Amino acid sequence: MINIREGILRCNLKPRVESDLPGRLRMLFPRCALLPDCARPYLHYAEDVLKLLPGVHAVRVNARIGTVLVLYDPSVCTARQILRWVDIAMDTGIETAHELESAETKSEAEIVSMVRQRLVLRLPQCRESEKAKRRSETC
């Protein structure tokens, strides 16, 4: 069951595509201004998370107006994959936050490392390479 805080977070961080050209995706987070001020120092992690996706070359976050520009290689990934990756990152962040509420306090560096490891495991290309590896093992 989604609690109220999680629902508000998901609603505030739901992107809307402003511009979608091959290799250039601009997303608008129209409710970004509703995020608490304590969240703003951590927005740079959005760049790091998006750059984990193969094919993404550069990310520019403008928290003041709530936009994210993603420059990517369209032969490697698509705008749809980037938007799906945003959802995956959101889910992973929320799952981790739930776990940390009941666990001992960890440093920011430990939390970043833990989330990064989880996201790497959820990369689409990693899953496909794992499936290919399993297929070759069964043959």
MODELLER restraints for C-alpha pairs under 7 A, 6 or more apart:
rsr = mdl.restraints
at = mdl.atoms
rsr.add(forms.Gaussian(group=physical.xy_distance, feature=features.Distance(at['CA:12:A'], at['CA:31:A']), mean=4.76, stdev=0.5))
rsr.add(forms.Gaussian(group=physical.xy_distance, feature=features.Distance(at['CA:12:A'], at['CA:32:A']), mean=5.82, stdev=0.5))
rsr.add(forms.Gaussian(group=physical.xy_distance, feature=features.Distance(at['CA:12:A'], at['CA:34:A']), mean=6.87, stdev=0.5))
rsr.add(forms.Gaussian(group=physical.xy_distance, feature=features.Distance(at['CA:12:A'], at['CA:35:A']), mean=6.99, stdev=0.5))
rsr.add(forms.Gaussian(group=physical.xy_distance, feature=features.Distance(at['CA:13:A'], at['CA:29:A']), mean=6.00, stdev=0.5))
rsr.add(forms.Gaussian(group=physical.xy_distance, feature=features.Distance(at['CA:13:A'], at['CA:31:A']), mean=6.94, stdev=0.5))
rsr.add(forms.Gaussian(group=physical.xy_distance, feature=features.Distance(at['CA:13:A'], at['CA:32:A']), mean=6.56, stdev=0.5))
rsr.add(forms.Gaussian(group=physical.xy_distance, feature=features.Distance(at['CA:14:A'], at['CA:29:A']), mean=6.21, stdev=0.5))
rsr.add(forms.Gaussian(group=physical.xy_distance, feature=features.Distance(at['CA:15:A'], at['CA:27:A']), mean=5.77, stdev=0.5))
rsr.add(forms.Gaussian(group=physical.xy_distance, feature=features.Distance(at['CA:15:A'], at['CA:28:A']), mean=5.46, stdev=0.5))
rsr.add(forms.Gaussian(group=physical.xy_distance, feature=features.Distance(at['CA:15:A'], at['CA:29:A']), mean=4.74, stdev=0.5))
rsr.add(forms.Gaussian(group=physical.xy_distance, feature=features.Distance(at['CA:16:A'], at['CA:27:A']), mean=5.49, stdev=0.5))
rsr.add(forms.Gaussian(group=physical.xy_distance, feature=features.Distance(at['CA:16:A'], at['CA:28:A']), mean=5.09, stdev=0.5))
rsr.add(forms.Gaussian(group=physical.xy_distance, feature=features.Distance(at['CA:16:A'], at['CA:29:A']), mean=6.31, stdev=0.5))
rsr.add(forms.Gaussian(group=physical.xy_distance, feature=features.Distance(at['CA:17:A'], at['CA:26:A']), mean=6.17, stdev=0.5))
rsr.add(forms.Gaussian(group=physical.xy_distance, feature=features.Distance(at['CA:17:A'], at['CA:27:A']), mean=4.58, stdev=0.5))
rsr.add(forms.Gaussian(group=physical.xy_distance, feature=features.Distance(at['CA:17:A'], at['CA:28:A']), mean=6.22, stdev=0.5))
rsr.add(forms.Gaussian(group=physical.xy_distance, feature=features.Distance(at['CA:18:A'], at['CA:26:A']), mean=5.46, stdev=0.5))
rsr.add(forms.Gaussian(group=physical.xy_distance, feature=features.Distance(at['CA:18:A'], at['CA:27:A']), mean=5.39, stdev=0.5))
rsr.add(forms.Gaussian(group=physical.xy_distance, feature=features.Distance(at['CA:18:A'], at['CA:28:A']), mean=6.11, stdev=0.5))
rsr.add(forms.Gaussian(group=physical.xy_distance, feature=features.Distance(at['CA:19:A'], at['CA:25:A']), mean=5.75, stdev=0.5))
rsr.add(forms.Gaussian(group=physical.xy_distance, feature=features.Distance(at['CA:19:A'], at['CA:26:A']), mean=5.01, stdev=0.5))
rsr.add(forms.Gaussian(group=physical.xy_distance, feature=features.Distance(at['CA:20:A'], at['CA:26:A']), mean=6.51, stdev=0.5))
rsr.add(forms.Gaussian(group=physical.xy_distance, feature=features.Distance(at['CA:22:A'], at['CA:74:A']), mean=5.87, stdev=0.5))
rsr.add(forms.Gaussian(group=physical.xy_distance, feature=features.Distance(at['CA:23:A'], at['CA:71:A']), mean=5.51, stdev=0.5))
rsr.add(forms.Gaussian(group=physical.xy_distance, feature=features.Distance(at['CA:23:A'], at['CA:72:A']), mean=4.64, stdev=0.5))
rsr.add(forms.Gaussian(group=physical.xy_distance, feature=features.Distance(at['CA:23:A'], at['CA:73:A']), mean=5.34, stdev=0.5))
rsr.add(forms.Gaussian(group=physical.xy_distance, feature=features.Distance(at['CA:23:A'], at['CA:74:A']), mean=5.12, stdev=0.5))
rsr.add(forms.Gaussian(group=physical.xy_distance, feature=features.Distance(at['CA:24:A'], at['CA:70:A']), mean=5.79, stdev=0.5))
rsr.add(forms.Gaussian(group=physical.xy_distance, feature=features.Distance(at['CA:24:A'], at['CA:71:A']), mean=4.70, stdev=0.5))
rsr.add(forms.Gaussian(group=physical.xy_distance, feature=features.Distance(at['CA:24:A'], at['CA:72:A']), mean=6.26, stdev=0.5))
rsr.add(forms.Gaussian(group=physical.xy_distance, feature=features.Distance(at['CA:25:A'], at['CA:69:A']), mean=5.79, stdev=0.5))
rsr.add(forms.Gaussian(group=physical.xy_distance, feature=features.Distance(at['CA:25:A'], at['CA:70:A']), mean=5.11, stdev=0.5))
rsr.add(forms.Gaussian(group=physical.xy_distance, feature=features.Distance(at['CA:25:A'], at['CA:71:A']), mean=6.54, stdev=0.5))
rsr.add(forms.Gaussian(group=physical.xy_distance, feature=features.Distance(at['CA:25:A'], at['CA:79:A']), mean=6.50, stdev=0.5))
rsr.add(forms.Gaussian(group=physical.xy_distance, feature=features.Distance(at['CA:26:A'], at['CA:67:A']), mean=6.86, stdev=0.5))
rsr.add(forms.Gaussian(group=physical.xy_distance, feature=features.Distance(at['CA:26:A'], at['CA:68:A']), mean=5.69, stdev=0.5))
rsr.add(forms.Gaussian(group=physical.xy_distance, feature=features.Distance(at['CA:26:A'], at['CA:69:A']), mean=4.42, stdev=0.5))
rsr.add(forms.Gaussian(group=physical.xy_distance, feature=features.Distance(at['CA:26:A'], at['CA:70:A']), mean=6.26, stdev=0.5))
rsr.add(forms.Gaussian(group=physical.xy_distance, feature=features.Distance(at['CA:27:A'], at['CA:67:A']), mean=5.60, stdev=0.5))
rsr.add(forms.Gaussian(group=physical.xy_distance, feature=features.Distance(at['CA:27:A'], at['CA:68:A']), mean=5.19, stdev=0.5))
rsr.add(forms.Gaussian(group=physical.xy_distance, feature=features.Distance(at['CA:27:A'], at['CA:69:A']), mean=6.42, stdev=0.5))
rsr.add(forms.Gaussian(group=physical.xy_distance, feature=features.Distance(at['CA:28:A'], at['CA:66:A']), mean=5.76, stdev=0.5))
rsr.add(forms.Gaussian(group=physical.xy_distance, feature=features.Distance(at['CA:28:A'], at['CA:67:A']), mean=4.49, stdev=0.5))
rsr.add(forms.Gaussian(group=physical.xy_distance, feature=features.Distance(at['CA:28:A'], at['CA:68:A']), mean=6.50, stdev=0.5))
rsr.add(forms.Gaussian(group=physical.xy_distance, feature=features.Distance(at['CA:29:A'], at['CA:66:A']), mean=5.03, stdev=0.5))
rsr.add(forms.Gaussian(group=physical.xy_distance, feature=features.Distance(at['CA:29:A'], at['CA:67:A']), mean=6.00, stdev=0.5))
rsr.add(forms.Gaussian(group=physical.xy_distance, feature=features.Distance(at['CA:30:A'], at['CA:66:A']), mean=6.20, stdev=0.5))
rsr.add(forms.Gaussian(group=physical.xy_distance, feature=features.Distance(at['CA:32:A'], at['CA:66:A']), mean=5.43, stdev=0.5))
rsr.add(forms.Gaussian(group=physical.xy_distance, feature=features.Distance(at['CA:47:A'], at['CA:59:A']), mean=5.48, stdev=0.5))
rsr.add(forms.Gaussian(group=physical.xy_distance, feature=features.Distance(at['CA:47:A'], at['CA:60:A']), mean=6.91, stdev=0.5))
rsr.add(forms.Gaussian(group=physical.xy_distance, feature=features.Distance(at['CA:47:A'], at['CA:61:A']), mean=6.93, stdev=0.5))
rsr.add(forms.Gaussian(group=physical.xy_distance, feature=features.Distance(at['CA:51:A'], at['CA:57:A']), mean=6.68, stdev=0.5))
rsr.add(forms.Gaussian(group=physical.xy_distance, feature=features.Distance(at['CA:51:A'], at['CA:58:A']), mean=6.86, stdev=0.5))
rsr.add(forms.Gaussian(group=physical.xy_distance, feature=features.Distance(at['CA:53:A'], at['CA:123:A']), mean=6.77, stdev=0.5))
rsr.add(forms.Gaussian(group=physical.xy_distance, feature=features.Distance(at['CA:54:A'], at['CA:76:A']), mean=6.88, stdev=0.5))
rsr.add(forms.Gaussian(group=physical.xy_distance, feature=features.Distance(at['CA:55:A'], at['CA:72:A']), mean=5.34, stdev=0.5))
rsr.add(forms.Gaussian(group=physical.xy_distance, feature=features.Distance(at['CA:55:A'], at['CA:73:A']), mean=4.95, stdev=0.5))
rsr.add(forms.Gaussian(group=physical.xy_distance, feature=features.Distance(at['CA:55:A'], at['CA:76:A']), mean=5.11, stdev=0.5))
rsr.add(forms.Gaussian(group=physical.xy_distance, feature=features.Distance(at['CA:55:A'], at['CA:77:A']), mean=5.71, stdev=0.5))
rsr.add(forms.Gaussian(group=physical.xy_distance, feature=features.Distance(at['CA:56:A'], at['CA:71:A']), mean=6.05, stdev=0.5))
rsr.add(forms.Gaussian(group=physical.xy_distance, feature=features.Distance(at['CA:56:A'], at['CA:72:A']), mean=4.14, stdev=0.5))
rsr.add(forms.Gaussian(group=physical.xy_distance, feature=features.Distance(at['CA:56:A'], at['CA:73:A']), mean=6.38, stdev=0.5))
rsr.add(forms.Gaussian(group=physical.xy_distance, feature=features.Distance(at['CA:57:A'], at['CA:71:A']), mean=5.62, stdev=0.5))
rsr.add(forms.Gaussian(group=physical.xy_distance, feature=features.Distance(at['CA:57:A'], at['CA:72:A']), mean=5.21, stdev=0.5))
rsr.add(forms.Gaussian(group=physical.xy_distance, feature=features.Distance(at['CA:58:A'], at['CA:70:A']), mean=5.94, stdev=0.5))
rsr.add(forms.Gaussian(group=physical.xy_distance, feature=features.Distance(at['CA:58:A'], at['CA:71:A']), mean=5.12, stdev=0.5))
rsr.add(forms.Gaussian(group=physical.xy_distance, feature=features.Distance(at['CA:58:A'], at['CA:72:A']), mean=7.00, stdev=0.5))
rsr.add(forms.Gaussian(group=physical.xy_distance, feature=features.Distance(at['CA:59:A'], at['CA:68:A']), mean=6.90, stdev=0.5))
rsr.add(forms.Gaussian(group=physical.xy_distance, feature=features.Distance(at['CA:59:A'], at['CA:69:A']), mean=5.60, stdev=0.5))
rsr.add(forms.Gaussian(group=physical.xy_distance, feature=features.Distance(at['CA:59:A'], at['CA:70:A']), mean=4.63, stdev=0.5))
rsr.add(forms.Gaussian(group=physical.xy_distance, feature=features.Distance(at['CA:59:A'], at['CA:71:A']), mean=6.32, stdev=0.5))
rsr.add(forms.Gaussian(group=physical.xy_distance, feature=features.Distance(at['CA:60:A'], at['CA:68:A']), mean=5.61, stdev=0.5))
rsr.add(forms.Gaussian(group=physical.xy_distance, feature=features.Distance(at['CA:60:A'], at['CA:69:A']), mean=5.09, stdev=0.5))
rsr.add(forms.Gaussian(group=physical.xy_distance, feature=features.Distance(at['CA:60:A'], at['CA:70:A']), mean=6.67, stdev=0.5))
rsr.add(forms.Gaussian(group=physical.xy_distance, feature=features.Distance(at['CA:61:A'], at['CA:67:A']), mean=6.03, stdev=0.5))
rsr.add(forms.Gaussian(group=physical.xy_distance, feature=features.Distance(at['CA:61:A'], at['CA:68:A']), mean=4.52, stdev=0.5))
rsr.add(forms.Gaussian(group=physical.xy_distance, feature=features.Distance(at['CA:61:A'], at['CA:69:A']), mean=6.56, stdev=0.5))
rsr.add(forms.Gaussian(group=physical.xy_distance, feature=features.Distance(at['CA:62:A'], at['CA:68:A']), mean=6.22, stdev=0.5))
rsr.add(forms.Gaussian(group=physical.xy_distance, feature=features.Distance(at['CA:89:A'], at['CA:119:A']), mean=6.87, stdev=0.5))
rsr.add(forms.Gaussian(group=physical.xy_distance, feature=features.Distance(at['CA:93:A'], at['CA:115:A']), mean=6.97, stdev=0.5))
